């Protein structure tokens, strides 16, 4: 809480993230609808890369002016790794 998002965004994706953030804050337009499930890589405190899913909502005041965004993230690394393993296994059996 109160820390910059850079603590969880992989360095290679930070420029893209902040460009998108600035666009949404300036225009109120996002290519993701409210409630859309997004999946991205994230970084843990110890530097490991994990997979997270989240949704975002724009935080607006009474005049509809945007004051920020909110998101709830969850670690889905185990599920993503299992799907990846099953896809590799299926590809090996179909060859």
C-alpha distances in whole Angstrom, upper triangle without the diagonal:
4,6,9,10,13,11,12,15,18,20,23,21,19,21,22,19,18,22,21,18,20,23,21,20,23,26,24,25,24,26,24,25,22,22,23,22,21,21,20,20,16,16,15,14,18,18,20,20,19,20,18,18,17,18,16,17,18,17,20,21,25,26,25,23,20,17,14,14,12,12,12,13,16,17,21,22,25,26,26,28,31,31,32,34,36,37,38,40,42,42,44,46,47,49
4,7,9,12,11,13,15,18,19,22,20,18,20,21,18,17,20,20,17,18,22,20,18,21,24,23,24,23,26,24,25,23,24,25,24,22,23,21,21,18,17,16,15,19,19,22,22,21,22,20,21,19,19,17,18,18,16,19,20,24,25,24,22,19,15,13,13,13,14,15,16,18,20,24,25,28,29,29,31,33,34,34,37,39,39,40,43,44,44,46,49,49,50
4,6,8,7,10,12,15,16,19,18,15,17,19,16,15,19,19,16,18,21,20,19,22,24,23,25,23,25,24,25,24,24,25,23,21,21,19,18,15,14,14,12,16,16,18,19,19,20,18,20,18,19,18,19,19,18,21,23,27,28,26,23,20,17,14,14,14,14,15,15,18,19,22,23,26,28,27,28,31,32,32,34,37,37,38,40,42,42,44,46,47,48
4,5,6,9,10,13,13,16,14,11,14,15,12,11,15,15,13,14,18,17,16,19,22,21,22,21,23,22,24,22,23,23,22,20,19,17,16,13,13,14,13,16,16,18,18,18,19,17,19,17,18,16,18,18,18,20,23,26,27,25,22,19,16,13,13,13,14,15,15,18,19,22,22,26,27,26,28,31,31,31,33,36,35,36,39,40,40,42,45,45,46
4,5,6,6,10,11,14,11,9,12,13,9,10,13,13,11,14,16,16,15,18,21,20,20,18,20,19,21,20,20,20,19,16,16,13,13,10,10,12,12,15,14,16,15,15,15,14,15,14,15,14,16,16,17,20,23,26,27,24,22,18,16,13,12,12,11,13,12,15,16,19,19,23,24,22,24,27,27,27,30,32,32,33,36,37,37,39,41,42,43
4,5,5,8,8,11,10,7,10,12,9,9,13,14,12,15,17,18,17,20,22,22,22,20,21,21,23,23,23,22,21,18,17,14,12,10,9,11,11,14,12,14,13,15,16,15,17,16,18,17,19,19,20,23,26,30,30,27,25,21,19,16,15,16,15,16,15,17,17,20,19,23,24,23,24,27,28,27,29,32,31,32,35,36,36,38,41,41,42
4,6,8,9,13,12,10,14,15,13,13,17,17,16,18,21,21,20,23,26,25,25,23,24,23,25,24,24,23,21,19,17,14,12,9,7,8,8,10,9,12,12,13,15,14,16,16,19,18,21,21,22,25,28,31,32,30,27,24,21,18,17,16,15,16,14,16,15,18,18,21,23,22,23,26,27,26,28,31,31,31,34,36,36,38,40,41,42
4,6,9,12,10,10,13,14,11,13,16,16,15,18,20,20,20,23,25,24,24,21,22,20,22,22,21,20,18,15,13,11,9,5,5,6,8,10,9,10,9,10,11,10,13,13,16,16,19,20,21,25,27,31,32,29,27,23,22,18,16,15,13,13,11,12,12,15,14,18,19,18,19,23,23,22,25,27,27,28,31,32,32,34,37,37,38
4,6,8,7,6,10,10,8,10,13,13,13,16,18,18,19,21,23,22,22,19,19,18,21,21,21,19,17,14,12,9,7,5,6,9,11,13,11,11,9,10,11,11,13,13,16,15,19,19,21,24,28,31,31,28,26,23,21,18,16,16,14,15,12,14,14,16,15,19,20,18,19,23,23,22,25,27,26,27,30,31,31,33,36,36,37
4,6,6,7,10,11,10,12,15,15,15,18,20,20,21,24,25,25,24,21,21,20,23,24,23,22,19,16,13,10,7,6,6,10,12,13,9,10,8,10,11,12,15,16,18,19,22,23,25,28,31,35,35,32,30,26,25,21,20,19,17,18,15,16,15,16,15,19,20,17,18,22,22,20,23,26,25,25,28,30,29,31,34,34,35
4,5,5,8,10,10,11,14,15,16,17,19,21,21,23,25,25,25,22,22,22,25,26,26,24,22,19,17,13,11,10,9,12,14,14,11,12,11,14,15,16,18,19,21,21,24,24,26,29,32,36,35,32,30,27,25,22,21,21,20,21,18,20,19,20,19,22,24,21,22,25,25,23,26,29,28,28,31,33,32,33,37,37,37
4,6,7,8,10,12,13,14,16,18,19,20,22,23,25,25,24,21,21,21,25,26,26,23,22,18,16,12,11,11,11,15,17,17,14,14,12,14,15,16,18,19,21,21,24,25,27,30,33,37,36,33,31,27,27,23,22,23,21,22,20,21,20,20,19,23,23,20,21,25,24,22,25,28,26,26,30,31,29,31,35,35,34
4,6,5,6,9,10,11,12,14,16,17,18,20,21,21,20,17,17,17,21,22,22,20,18,15,13,10,9,10,11,15,17,18,15,15,12,14,14,14,16,16,18,18,21,21,24,26,30,33,33,29,27,24,23,20,19,19,18,19,17,19,18,19,18,22,22,19,21,24,23,22,25,27,26,26,30,30,29,32,35,34,35
4,5,5,6,8,10,10,12,14,15,16,18,20,20,19,17,18,18,21,22,23,21,20,16,15,12,11,11,12,15,16,18,15,16,14,16,16,16,17,17,18,17,20,20,22,25,28,31,31,28,25,22,21,18,17,18,17,19,17,19,19,21,20,24,25,22,24,27,26,25,28,30,29,30,33,34,33,35,38,38,38
4,5,5,6,9,10,11,12,14,15,16,18,19,18,17,17,18,22,23,24,22,21,18,17,14,14,14,15,19,20,22,19,20,18,19,19,19,20,19,20,19,21,20,23,25,28,31,30,27,25,21,21,18,18,20,19,21,20,22,22,24,23,27,27,25,26,30,29,27,30,33,31,32,35,36,35,37,40,39,40
4,6,5,6,9,10,11,12,14,16,17,17,16,14,14,15,18,20,21,19,18,15,15,12,13,14,16,19,21,23,20,20,18,18,17,17,17,17,18,16,19,19,21,23,27,30,29,26,24,20,21,18,17,18,18,20,19,21,21,22,22,26,25,23,25,28,26,25,29,30,29,30,33,33,32,35,38,37,37
4,6,5,6,9,10,11,12,14,15,15,15,12,13,13,17,17,19,17,16,13,13,11,12,12,14,17,19,21,19,19,16,17,16,15,15,14,15,13,16,16,18,20,24,27,26,23,21,18,18,14,13,15,14,16,15,18,19,20,20,24,24,22,24,27,26,25,28,30,29,30,33,34,33,36,38,38,38
4,5,5,6,8,10,10,12,14,15,14,13,15,15,18,19,21,19,19,16,17,14,15,15,16,19,20,23,20,21,19,20,19,18,18,17,17,15,16,16,17,20,22,26,25,22,20,16,16,13,13,15,15,18,18,21,22,23,24,28,28,25,27,31,30,29,32,34,33,34,37,37,37,39,42,42,42
4,5,5,6,9,10,11,12,13,13,12,13,15,18,19,21,20,20,17,18,16,17,17,19,22,24,26,23,24,22,22,21,20,20,19,18,16,18,16,19,20,23,26,25,22,19,17,17,15,15,17,18,21,20,23,24,25,26,30,29,27,29,32,31,30,33,35,33,34,38,38,37,40,42,41,42
4,5,5,6,9,10,11,11,10,8,9,11,14,15,17,16,17,14,15,14,16,16,19,22,24,26,24,24,21,21,20,18,17,16,15,13,14,13,16,18,21,24,23,20,18,15,15,13,12,15,15,18,18,21,22,23,24,28,27,25,27,30,28,28,32,33,31,33,36,36,35,38,41,40,41
4,5,5,6,9,10,10,10,9,11,12,14,15,17,16,17,15,16,15,17,16,19,21,23,25,23,24,22,21,20,18,17,15,14,11,12,11,13,15,18,21,21,17,15,12,12,9,9,12,13,16,17,20,22,23,24,28,28,26,28,31,30,30,33,35,33,35,38,38,38,41,43,42,43
4,6,5,6,8,10,10,11,13,15,17,17,20,19,20,18,20,19,20,20,22,24,25,28,26,27,25,25,24,22,21,19,18,15,15,13,15,16,18,21,20,17,14,12,12,11,12,15,16,20,20,24,25,27,28,32,31,29,32,35,33,33,37,38,36,38,41,41,41,44,46,45,46
4,6,5,6,8,7,8,10,13,15,16,19,18,20,18,20,19,21,21,24,26,28,31,28,29,26,26,24,22,21,19,18,15,15,13,15,16,19,21,19,17,14,12,13,12,13,16,17,21,21,25,26,28,29,32,32,29,32,35,33,33,36,38,36,38,41,40,40,43,45,44,45
4,5,5,5,5,6,9,10,12,13,16,15,17,16,18,18,20,21,23,26,27,30,28,29,26,25,23,21,19,17,15,12,11,9,11,12,15,18,17,14,12,9,11,9,9,13,14,18,19,23,25,26,28,31,30,28,31,34,32,32,36,37,35,37,40,40,39,43,45,44,45
4,6,6,8,9,13,14,15,15,18,18,20,18,21,20,22,22,24,26,27,30,29,30,27,27,25,23,21,19,16,13,12,9,10,11,13,16,15,12,9,7,8,7,9,12,15,19,20,24,26,28,29,33,32,31,34,36,35,35,38,39,38,40,43,43,43,46,48,47,48
4,6,8,10,14,15,17,17,21,21,23,21,24,23,25,25,27,29,30,34,32,33,30,30,28,26,25,22,20,16,15,12,13,13,15,18,15,13,10,9,10,11,13,16,19,22,24,27,29,31,33,36,35,33,36,39,37,37,41,42,40,42,45,45,45,48,50,49,50
4,5,8,12,14,14,15,19,19,21,20,23,23,26,26,28,31,32,35,33,34,31,31,28,26,24,22,19,16,15,12,13,13,15,17,15,12,10,9,12,12,13,17,19,23,24,28,30,31,33,36,35,33,36,38,36,37,40,41,39,42,45,44,44,47,49,47,49
4,7,10,11,11,12,16,16,19,18,21,22,24,25,27,30,31,34,32,33,30,29,27,24,22,19,16,13,11,8,10,10,13,15,13,10,8,7,10,10,11,14,16,20,21,25,27,29,31,34,33,31,35,36,35,35,39,39,38,40,43,42,42,46,47,46,48
4,7,9,9,11,14,14,17,16,19,20,23,24,27,29,31,34,32,32,29,28,25,23,21,18,15,13,12,10,13,13,16,18,16,13,12,10,13,13,12,15,16,20,21,24,27,27,29,32,31,29,33,34,32,33,37,37,35,38,40,40,39,43,44,43,44
4,5,7,9,12,11,13,13,16,16,20,20,24,26,29,31,29,29,26,24,22,19,17,15,12,10,10,9,13,14,18,20,19,15,15,12,15,13,11,14,14,17,18,21,23,24,26,29,27,25,29,31,29,29,33,33,31,34,37,36,36,39,41,40,41
4,7,10,12,10,12,11,14,15,19,20,24,26,29,31,29,28,25,24,21,19,16,15,12,11,12,12,16,17,21,23,22,18,18,16,18,16,14,16,15,18,19,21,23,23,24,27,26,24,27,29,26,27,30,30,29,31,34,33,33,36,38,36,38
4,6,8,6,9,8,12,13,17,19,22,25,27,30,28,27,23,22,18,16,13,11,9,8,10,11,15,16,20,22,22,18,18,16,18,15,12,13,13,15,15,18,20,20,22,25,23,21,25,26,24,25,28,28,27,30,32,31,31,35,36,35,37
4,6,5,9,10,14,16,20,21,25,27,29,32,30,29,26,24,21,18,15,12,9,8,8,10,14,15,19,20,20,16,17,15,17,15,13,13,13,15,16,19,21,21,24,26,24,23,27,28,25,27,30,30,29,32,34,33,33,37,38,37,39
4,6,9,11,14,17,20,21,24,26,28,31,30,29,26,23,20,17,14,11,7,6,5,8,11,13,16,18,19,15,16,14,16,14,11,11,10,12,14,17,20,20,23,26,24,23,27,28,26,28,31,31,30,33,35,34,35,38,39,38,41
4,6,9,13,15,19,20,23,24,27,30,29,27,24,22,18,15,12,9,6,7,7,11,13,16,19,21,22,18,19,17,18,16,13,11,10,11,13,14,17,17,21,23,21,20,24,25,23,25,28,28,27,30,32,32,33,36,37,36,38
4,6,10,13,17,18,22,23,26,29,27,26,23,20,16,14,10,8,6,8,9,12,16,18,22,24,24,20,21,19,20,17,14,13,11,12,13,14,17,16,19,21,19,18,22,23,21,22,26,25,24,27,29,29,29,33,34,33,35
4,7,10,14,15,19,20,24,26,24,22,19,16,13,10,7,6,5,8,11,14,18,20,24,26,27,23,24,21,22,18,15,13,11,11,10,11,13,12,15,17,15,14,18,19,17,19,22,22,21,24,26,26,27,30,31,31,33
4,7,10,12,16,18,21,23,21,20,16,14,11,8,5,5,6,9,12,15,18,21,25,27,28,24,24,21,21,18,14,13,10,11,9,11,12,11,14,16,15,13,17,18,17,18,21,21,21,23,26,25,26,29,30,30,32
4,7,10,13,15,19,21,19,17,13,11,7,6,4,7,9,12,15,18,21,24,28,31,31,27,27,23,24,20,17,15,12,12,9,10,10,9,10,13,12,10,13,15,14,14,18,19,18,20,23,23,23,26,28,28,29
4,6,10,13,16,18,15,14,10,9,6,6,7,9,11,13,17,19,22,25,28,32,32,28,27,24,24,20,17,16,13,13,10,11,10,10,10,14,13,11,13,16,15,15,18,20,19,20,23,24,24,27,29,29,30
4,7,10,14,15,12,10,7,6,5,6,9,11,14,16,19,21,24,27,31,34,34,31,30,26,26,22,19,18,15,14,11,11,10,10,9,13,13,11,12,16,15,14,17,20,19,20,23,24,24,26,29,29,30
4,7,10,12,9,8,6,5,6,6,10,11,14,16,19,21,23,26,30,33,34,30,29,25,24,20,18,17,14,13,10,10,9,11,10,14,15,13,14,18,18,17,20,22,22,23,26,27,27,29,32,32,33
4,7,8,6,6,5,6,9,10,13,15,18,19,22,24,25,29,32,35,36,33,31,27,26,22,20,19,16,15,12,12,11,13,11,15,17,15,16,19,20,19,21,24,24,25,27,29,29,31,33,34,35
4,5,5,5,6,7,10,11,14,16,19,20,23,25,26,30,32,36,37,34,33,29,27,23,21,19,17,16,13,12,10,13,12,14,17,16,16,20,21,21,22,25,26,26,28,30,31,32,35,36,37
4,6,8,10,11,14,14,18,19,22,22,25,26,27,31,33,37,38,35,33,30,28,24,22,21,19,17,15,15,13,16,15,18,20,20,20,23,25,24,26,29,29,29,32,34,34,35,38,39,40
4,6,9,11,15,16,19,21,24,25,28,30,31,34,37,40,42,39,37,33,31,28,26,24,22,21,18,17,15,17,15,17,21,20,19,23,24,23,25,28,29,28,30,33,33,34,37,38,39
4,6,9,13,15,18,20,23,24,27,29,30,34,36,40,41,38,36,32,30,27,25,24,21,20,17,17,14,17,14,17,20,18,18,21,23,22,23,26,27,26,29,31,31,32,35,36,37
4,6,10,12,16,19,22,24,27,29,30,34,37,41,41,38,37,33,31,28,25,24,21,20,16,15,12,14,11,13,16,15,14,18,19,18,19,23,23,23,25,27,28,28,31,33,33
4,7,10,13,16,19,21,25,27,28,32,35,39,39,36,35,31,30,26,23,22,19,18,14,13,11,11,9,12,14,12,12,16,17,15,17,20,20,20,23,25,25,26,29,30,31
4,7,10,13,17,19,22,25,27,30,34,37,38,35,33,30,29,25,22,20,17,15,12,10,7,8,5,9,11,9,10,13,14,14,16,18,19,19,22,23,24,25,28,29,30
4,7,10,14,16,20,23,25,29,32,35,36,32,32,28,27,24,20,19,15,14,10,8,6,6,5,8,9,7,9,12,12,12,15,17,17,18,21,22,22,24,27,27,29
4,7,10,13,16,19,21,25,28,31,32,29,28,25,24,20,17,15,11,10,6,5,5,5,7,10,10,9,12,14,14,15,18,19,19,21,23,24,25,27,29,30,31
4,7,10,14,17,19,23,26,29,30,27,26,23,23,19,16,13,10,8,6,6,7,7,9,12,11,10,14,15,15,16,19,20,20,22,24,25,26,28,30,30,32
4,7,10,13,16,19,23,25,26,23,23,20,19,16,12,10,6,6,5,7,9,10,13,16,14,14,17,19,18,20,23,23,23,26,28,28,29,32,33,33,35
4,7,10,13,16,20,22,23,20,20,17,17,14,10,8,6,6,7,10,13,14,17,19,18,17,21,22,21,22,26,26,26,28,30,30,31,34,35,35,37
4,7,10,13,16,19,20,16,16,13,13,10,7,6,5,7,9,13,16,17,19,22,21,21,24,26,24,26,29,29,29,31,34,34,34,37,39,38,40
4,6,9,13,15,16,13,13,10,11,9,6,5,7,10,12,16,19,20,23,26,24,24,28,29,28,29,32,33,32,35,37,37,38,41,42,42,44
4,6,10,13,13,10,10,7,8,6,4,7,9,13,15,19,22,23,26,29,28,27,31,32,31,32,36,36,35,38,40,40,40,44,45,45,46
4,7,10,11,9,8,6,6,5,5,7,10,14,17,20,24,25,28,31,30,30,33,35,34,35,38,39,38,41,43,43,44,47,48,48,50
4,7,8,5,5,4,6,7,9,11,14,17,20,24,27,29,32,35,34,33,37,38,37,38,42,42,41,44,46,46,47,50,51,51,52
4,5,5,6,7,7,10,12,14,17,20,23,27,30,32,35,38,37,37,40,42,41,42,45,46,45,48,50,50,50,53,55,54,56
4,5,7,10,11,14,15,17,20,23,26,30,33,35,38,41,40,39,43,44,43,45,48,48,48,50,53,52,53,56,57,57,59
4,6,9,11,14,16,18,22,25,28,31,35,36,39,42,41,40,44,45,44,45,49,49,48,51,53,53,53,56,58,57,59
4,6,9,11,13,15,19,22,25,28,32,33,36,39,37,37,40,42,40,41,45,45,44,47,49,49,49,52,54,53,55
4,6,9,12,15,18,22,24,28,31,33,35,38,37,37,40,42,40,41,45,45,44,47,49,49,49,52,54,53,55
4,6,8,11,15,18,21,25,27,29,32,35,34,33,36,38,37,38,41,42,41,43,46,46,46,49,51,50,52
4,7,10,14,17,20,24,26,29,31,34,34,33,36,38,37,38,41,42,42,44,46,46,47,50,51,51,53
4,7,10,14,16,20,23,25,27,30,30,29,32,34,34,34,38,39,38,40,43,43,43,46,48,48,49
4,7,10,13,17,19,22,24,27,26,26,29,31,30,31,34,35,35,37,39,39,40,43,44,44,46
4,7,10,14,17,19,22,24,24,24,27,29,28,29,32,33,33,35,38,38,39,41,43,43,45
4,6,10,13,15,18,21,20,20,23,25,24,26,29,30,29,32,34,34,35,38,39,39,41
4,7,10,13,16,18,18,18,21,23,22,24,27,28,28,30,32,33,34,36,38,38,40
4,7,9,12,15,15,15,18,19,19,21,23,24,25,27,29,30,31,33,35,35,37
4,6,9,11,11,12,15,16,17,18,21,22,23,25,26,27,29,31,32,33,35
4,6,8,9,10,12,13,14,16,18,19,20,22,23,25,26,28,30,31,33
4,6,5,6,9,10,11,12,14,16,17,19,20,21,23,25,26,27,29
4,5,5,6,9,10,10,12,14,15,16,18,20,21,23,24,26,27
4,6,5,6,9,10,11,12,14,15,16,18,20,21,23,24,26
4,5,5,6,9,10,11,12,14,15,16,18,20,21,22,25
4,5,5,6,9,10,11,12,14,15,16,18,20,21,23
4,5,5,6,9,10,11,12,14,15,17,18,20,22
4,5,5,6,9,10,10,12,14,15,17,18,20
4,5,5,6,9,10,10,12,14,15,16,19
4,5,5,6,9,10,11,12,14,15,17
4,5,5,6,9,10,11,12,14,16
4,5,5,6,8,10,11,12,14
4,5,5,6,9,10,11,12
4,5,5,6,9,10,11
4,5,5,6,9,10
4,5,5,6,9
4,5,5,6
4,6,6
4,6
4
